[in-house]
Amino acid sequence: MRSKNNSKNRVVVTGIGILCPLGSDAATTWEGLINGKSGIDYITLFDAESCETKFAGEVKGFDPTNYVSRKEARHMDRFAQLAVAAGLQAVEHAGLQINSTNQDSIGIVVGSGIGGLTTLFEQTKILLEKGPDRVSPFLTPMMISDMAAAQMSIVLGVKGPNLCTTSACSSGSDAIGVAYELIKQGGAQIALTGGSEAIINQLGITAFNALNAISTRNDEPQLASRPFDAERDGFVIGEGACILVLEDLTHAQERGANILAEIISYGASADAFHITQPLEDGAGAARAMQTALNKAGLVPTDIDYINAHGTSTPLNDRMETRAIKTVFGDSAYHIPISSTKSMTGHLIGAAGAVEAAICIMVIQNGIIPPTINLIHPDPDCDLDYVPNIARRAKVTTALSSSFGFGGHNSALIFRQYSEA
């Protein structure tokens, strides 16, 4: 069943920018995904010897001065640098010219779950070791989560609505959902949207170790992220950014844009249950996915692929499997599902944005990335997770799910673009 959209409220994707542990652009990331490559390795951004976990998914070789001046880069936390870089990539990919004729009608919505944690950590050390007079005046404008969106606006000269979503690991998905709704409601013709996160520092790693949330498989880091595997022991922290260019369909057609896919729905819900644990039966996650289906006018058999949240934690993967079964019933066993976090790690506030972009690339290329490291299937996780090897398949409609601490749940649905 197709949703009944007309050109006045249809929203399409015309550009993608990605920096993640698999690569510093969308093409390299895609190549890594379909080849089942792990982007996880030992930490180089700081000395992790004292940490219980000594590995993560870093954006390797990132130089912000390839995108902004050295002075501008010094005044941005790494999460904002990554967002600006992804935004510039996305705008270039979309062939979008930003100038005085359209800058007021372009919005920015960028999610970040934590924001400038590295800046906060470094400045706290300065405060304790050297005193308050040595704390940087840029602490606040580098730390706060909205600075990814703000710096993108400044660098690109975009003057429309400028927003930040912070909903833990759903932040990137929610940002795209909010941007989609903004365009549908006429608040902007174009939106640059996605997520960014960079928390690979001693405090970030230690904080998640204290929660027993991340893997400690230090002897084999590339095997550590193993969603739906019976031997999973936690997620792997990653960093990165992804920005999509969303446009009103009529606007995209008028400027002759290359349309990559159409975004057709967004659903969100709350567990109202616990600050870190999901509902065991997955009711909240199921409600977000069902809402997205209902709003798009779709039935379970319309979904050809699901990019799972798939964190590689014992609780999430069981919960998510139950949620998918609740929503899709018998069809759940026939829908290919993959957790690309097995390769990228968990990018926290950027995760949902990267995974949305992956859905779009799956639709374009007809290849489903695998869930790598799925060697010992968990009996409680018995769906088709495309284990270890990419699969060719025609995918017309794809769903991406994200769930976050605090009980945040979100789902996005993308479809192959058709003029009809």
C-alpha positions in Angstrom: 0.0 0.0 0.0 1.4 3.4 -0.9 0.9 6.5 1.2 -1.3 9.1 -0.4 1.0 12.1 -0.8 0.8 14.9 -3.2 3.6 17.2 -4.4 2.6 20.0 -2.0 3.6 18.0 1.1 6.1 15.5 -0.2 9.6 15.7 1.2 12.7 14.3 -0.6 16.3 13.7 0.1 18.8 15.4 -2.3 22.2 15.2 -0.4 24.1 13.2 2.1 27.3 14.0 4.0 28.9 11.4 6.4 32.0 11.1 8.5 32.1 8.0 10.6 34.4 5.2 11.7 34.1 3.6 8.2 35.1 6.7 6.2 35.1 10.4 5.9 32.4 10.5 3.1 29.3 8.6 2.1 31.0 6.6 -0.7 33.8 5.3 1.5 31.3 4.5 4.2 29.1 2.6 1.8 32.0 0.6 0.5 32.9 -0.4 4.0 29.4 -1.4 4.9 28.8 -3.7 1.9 32.2 -5.4 2.5 31.4 -6.1 6.1 34.3 -3.9 7.3 34.7 -3.0 11.0 35.6 0.6 11.8 36.4 -0.3 15.4 40.0 -0.2 16.7 42.1 0.8 19.7 41.6 4.4 20.9 44.1 7.0 19.5 42.4 10.3 20.5 43.7 9.9 24.1 45.7 7.5 26.3 43.1 4.9 27.2 45.4 2.7 29.3 43.6 3.5 32.5 40.1 2.8 31.0 38.3 -0.5 31.3 37.5 -0.3 27.6 40.4 0.7 25.4 38.7 0.7 21.9 36.1 2.7 20.0 35.0 3.8 16.6 37.0 6.9 15.7 36.7 9.1 12.6 40.3 8.4 11.4 42.4 11.2 10.0 39.8 13.9 10.4 41.3 17.4 9.9 38.7 20.2 10.5 40.9 22.7 8.6 39.9 20.9 5.4 36.5 22.5 5.9 37.0 25.6 8.0 39.8 28.0 8.9 42.2 27.1 11.8 40.7 29.9 13.9 37.1 28.7 13.3 38.1 25.1 14.1 39.8 26.2 17.4 36.4 27.6 18.6 34.5 24.4 17.9 34.3 21.2 19.8 35.0 18.1 17.7 31.3 17.3 17.5 30.6 20.7 15.9 33.6 20.3 13.6 32.2 17.0 12.3 28.7 18.4 11.8 30.0 21.3 9.8 32.1 19.0 7.7 29.1 16.7 7.0 26.9 19.7 6.3 29.3 21.0 3.7 29.5 17.6 2.1 25.8 17.3 2.0 25.3 20.7 0.4 27.9 19.9 -2.2 26.3 16.5 -2.9 22.9 18.1 -3.4 24.3 20.7 -5.8 22.7 23.3 -3.5 23.7 27.0 -3.9 23.0 29.0 -0.7 22.7 32.7 -1.2 20.5 35.7 -0.4 17.7 34.4 -2.5 17.1 31.3 -0.5 19.0 31.5 2.8 15.9 32.5 4.8 13.9 29.5 3.6 16.6 26.9 4.6 16.4 25.4 8.1 18.9 23.4 10.1 17.9 20.7 12.6 20.8 18.8 14.1 20.7 16.4 17.0 23.4 15.6 19.6 22.9 13.5 22.6 25.7 14.9 24.7 27.3 17.8 22.9 30.8 19.1 23.7 31.8 16.6 26.3 35.5 16.8 25.4 35.6 20.5 25.8 33.8 20.3 29.1 36.2 17.6 30.4 39.3 19.4 29.3 38.2 22.7 30.8 37.2 21.0 34.1 40.7 19.7 34.4 42.0 23.2 33.8 39.7 24.6 36.4 40.9 22.0 39.0 44.6 22.2 38.1 45.1 25.9 37.3 42.1 27.7 38.7 39.1 29.6 37.4 41.1 32.4 35.7 42.4 29.9 33.2 39.0 28.5 32.1 38.3 29.4 28.4 35.6 31.9 27.6 34.7 29.5 24.8 33.7 26.7 27.2 30.0 27.4 27.0 29.7 28.1 23.2 31.8 25.0 22.5 30.1 22.7 25.0 26.3 23.2 24.5 24.6 20.7 22.2 23.0 23.3 19.9 26.4 24.4 18.6 26.5 21.9 15.8 23.4 23.5 14.3 24.6 27.0 15.2 28.0 26.6 13.6 26.5 25.1 10.5 24.3 28.1 10.2 27.2 30.5 10.6 29.5 28.7 8.1 26.9 28.1 5.5 25.0 31.4 5.9 21.6 29.7 6.5 19.0 31.9 8.2 15.9 29.8 8.5 14.8 27.9 11.6 17.8 26.6 13.6 17.1 23.8 16.1 18.8 21.1 18.1 17.2 17.9 19.2 18.6 16.1 22.3 17.0 12.8 22.9 20.0 10.5 23.7 20.5 7.9 21.0 17.3 9.0 19.1 18.6 12.6 18.6 19.7 12.2 15.0 16.5 10.4 14.0 14.3 12.9 15.8 16.2 15.8 14.1 15.4 14.3 10.7 11.8 13.7 11.8 11.4 17.3 13.0 13.0 18.7 9.8 10.6 16.5 7.7 7.6 17.9 9.6 8.9 21.4 9.3 9.0 21.2 5.6 5.6 19.5 5.4 4.1 22.3 7.4 5.6 25.0 5.2 8.2 26.3 7.8 11.1 25.8 5.3 11.6 24.7 1.7 14.9 23.0 2.5 16.4 21.6 5.7 19.9 20.4 6.6 19.4 17.8 9.2 21.0 14.9 11.0 23.2 14.3 14.0 26.7 14.6 15.4 28.6 13.2 18.4 32.2 13.0 19.6 32.6 11.7 23.1 35.7 9.6 22.8 37.6 10.9 25.8 38.4 9.5 29.2 35.2 10.8 30.8 33.0 9.5 28.0 34.4 6.0 28.1 34.6 5.8 31.9 31.0 7.0 32.2 29.6 4.2 30.0 31.9 1.7 31.7 30.4 2.7 35.0 27.0 1.8 33.6 28.3 -1.6 32.4 26.9 -0.5 29.0 29.9 -0.9 26.7 31.9 -3.9 25.6 35.2 -4.7 27.3 36.4 -7.1 24.6 39.9 -5.5 24.6 41.7 -8.4 23.0 39.6 -8.3 19.8 38.0 -4.9 19.3 36.8 -5.5 15.8 34.7 -8.4 17.1 33.3 -6.4 20.0 30.2 -5.0 18.4 28.0 -8.1 17.8 24.3 -7.2 17.7 21.9 -10.1 18.2 24.8 -12.5 19.0 24.5 -14.6 22.2 28.0 -13.5 23.2 27.4 -9.8 23.0 28.6 -7.8 26.1 27.7 -4.2 25.3 27.9 -1.6 22.7 31.0 0.1 21.2 31.2 3.9 21.4 31.7 5.6 18.0 31.8 9.1 16.8 30.8 10.9 13.7 28.2 13.1 11.9 25.7 12.7 9.2 23.7 15.5 7.5 20.9 15.0 4.9 19.5 17.7 2.7 15.7 17.5 2.7 13.6 19.5 0.3 10.1 20.1 -0.6 9.5 18.0 -3.7 8.3 21.0 -5.8 11.4 23.0 -4.9 13.7 20.1 -5.7 12.0 19.5 -9.1 12.2 23.2 -10.0 15.9 23.4 -9.4 16.6 20.1 -11.1 17.9 18.3 -8.1 19.0 14.7 -8.1 16.4 13.0 -5.8 17.9 10.2 -3.8 14.8 9.0 -2.0 11.6 10.2 -0.4 11.0 10.4 3.3 7.4 9.5 4.0 6.9 9.2 7.7 8.2 9.8 11.2 6.9 8.2 14.5 8.0 8.8 18.0 7.1 7.6 21.5 8.3 7.4 25.1 8.6 4.3 27.3 7.8 6.3 30.5 9.6 3.6 32.3 13.3 3.9 33.2 16.3 6.2 32.7 18.5 3.6 31.0 16.6 0.3 30.6 14.1 -0.2 27.8 10.7 -1.8 28.4 11.3 -5.6 28.2 8.4 -6.2 25.9 9.4 -3.4 23.5 6.0 -1.7 23.7 7.5 1.8 23.4 9.7 0.9 20.5 6.8 -0.9 18.8 4.6 2.2 19.3 7.0 4.4 17.4 7.3 2.0 14.5 3.5 1.5 14.3 3.0 5.2 14.4 5.3 5.7 11.5 3.5 2.9 9.5 0.1 4.4 10.3 1.1 7.9 9.4 2.4 6.7 6.0 -0.6 4.6 5.4 1.5 1.4 5.1 1.0 -2.2 6.2 3.8 -4.5 7.5 4.3 -6.2 4.2 5.2 -2.8 2.6 8.5 -2.7 4.5 11.4 -4.3 2.5 14.2 -3.6 5.0 14.7 -2.5 8.6 17.9 -0.9 9.8 17.7 -1.9 13.5 18.9 0.1 16.4 20.8 -3.1 17.3 23.2 -1.8 19.9 24.8 -5.2 20.9 23.6 -4.9 24.5 21.7 -7.8 26.0 18.6 -5.8 26.9 18.2 -3.8 23.7 18.6 -6.6 21.1 16.0 -8.8 22.8 13.6 -5.9 23.3 14.0 -4.7 19.7 13.3 -8.2 18.4 10.1 -8.4 20.4 9.1 -4.9 19.2 9.6 -5.9 15.5 7.5 -9.0 16.1 4.7 -7.0 17.7 4.5 -4.6 14.8 5.1 -6.9 11.9 3.7 -10.2 13.1 4.5 -13.1 10.8 6.0 -10.7 8.3 8.8 -10.0 10.8 10.5 -13.3 9.8 10.6 -12.3 6.2 12.0 -8.8 6.4 15.8 -8.5 6.2 17.1 -6.6 9.2 20.6 -5.4 9.8 22.5 -3.6 12.6 25.2 -1.5 10.9 26.4 -0.6 14.4 28.2 -3.9 14.1 30.6 -2.0 11.8 30.3 1.7 12.9 29.9 1.2 16.6 27.2 3.3 18.3 27.4 7.0 17.3 25.0 8.0 20.0 23.3 11.2 18.8 24.6 10.7 15.3 23.6 7.0 15.0 20.0 7.6 13.7 21.2 10.0 11.1 23.9 7.7 9.8 21.4 4.8 9.7 18.8 6.9 7.9 21.4 7.6 5.2 22.2 3.9 5.0 18.5 3.2 4.4 18.6 5.7 1.5 21.8 4.1 0.1 20.2 0.6 0.4 17.2 1.8 -1.7 19.5 3.3 -4.3 21.9 0.4 -4.6 19.8 -2.7 -3.9 22.4 -4.1 -1.5 21.6 -4.7 2.2 24.6 -4.4 4.5 25.2 -7.3 6.9 25.2 -7.5 10.7 28.8 -8.6 11.2 30.1 -10.7 14.1 26.8 -12.6 14.3 28.4 -16.0 15.0 26.4 -17.4 17.9 22.7 -16.5 17.3 20.8 -15.7 20.4 17.7 -17.9 20.5 15.7 -14.8 21.7 16.8 -13.0 18.6 15.5 -15.2 15.8 14.8 -12.9 12.9 16.7 -12.4 9.6 19.6 -10.1 10.6 21.5 -10.6 7.3 24.4 -12.2 9.1 28.0 -11.4 8.1 27.6 -11.1 4.3 25.8 -8.3 2.4 22.8 -9.4 0.4 21.4 -8.1 -3.0 17.7 -7.3 -2.8 15.3 -4.9 -4.3 14.3 -2.4 -1.5 11.6 0.1 -2.2 10.7 1.0 1.3 13.0 1.0 4.4 12.5 1.7 8.1 15.1 3.0 10.5 14.6 2.7 14.3 16.4 4.5 17.1 15.9 4.2 20.8 17.6 6.2 23.6 18.2 6.4 27.3 15.2 8.0 29.0 12.9 5.9 26.9 13.0 7.9 23.7 11.9 5.9 20.6 11.8 7.1 17.0 11.2 5.6 13.5 11.7 7.0 10.1 10.5 5.5 6.8 12.1 6.2 3.4 10.9 5.1 0.0 12.3 5.0 -3.5 11.3 8.2 -5.2 8.6 8.0 -7.9 6.8 10.9 -9.6 3.5 9.1 -9.0 
